Amino acid sequence: MPVLPAVRASAADRYPSYTALYADPELVAGVDYGRRIRRHAASETGAWPSTVVLAPHGGGIEPGTSELCLAVAGYRPADLTPGGGAVHDHWMFEGLRSSGNAALHVTSTHCDDPQALSLCGGARRAVSLHGCSPTQAGLPEGTAAVLVGGRDAGLKQALLGAFGAAGFDARDAAAVPGLDGDDPANIVNRTLSGGGAQLELTTPLRGAMFTTNTRAGRPHTTTTTFWSFVAAVRAALP
């Protein structure tokens, strides 16, 4: 199956913020990039939502994270219908180009999208989905693993436990500078509690989650690995 590269180059980001990206007259919303946002009203869930799920680098930027964001939020990626159980607010920014999506990467500490800030600012916790290569994670090539970071220590431990029980190679991201997700300015930590959990999935792990690893194919070809991962994340959420 084709494996698309991860992008993790905040030092070389072309845009210092989403505001700057949205203001670029050379970019066209719906052609170069898109956003998907879902905010649930209190009447839909019985209480104000307490969790928001994020994919700041979805689509072709960090492939697989859009589909994971939807599924963790409680929706089937193939048809966007609820998959059963709790549903959560979610926000994602997606690269829609056939190539060159790396140029649309905005590091999470520079996320100033108003909708993302509003959703996180009204939630007690957040989970963000990201992609990295094994090398970026300090792991041997070919390693299928997830690094768990962020400032919500309790949620981090719950996730590490859930991943371990499900048979995933899960590592604490605290020892991996740049992927630890512990900066207070990181969008995943801009919650009411000041914390969230950042999940960095290596390219081989994400590759195992789809039988057709393209933007068009991923929503319709999710594997048991994908759904086992999603179930582990959802089980760790309070």
Protein Blocks (a to p, Z undefined) as FASTA:
>chain_A
ZZddddddfklofbfbfklmmmpmkbcghklpccddddddfklnopacfbdcddfbgcjl
lghjlmmmmmmnopafklopaeeijdddddddddfbfghklmmpccfklccbfklmmmmm
mpfbdcddddddfklnopaehiacdddedjblklmmmmmmmmmmnopacddfklmghilo
pafklmklmcfnopacdddddfklmmmmpfblcfklmmmmccfklmmmmmmmmmmpZZ
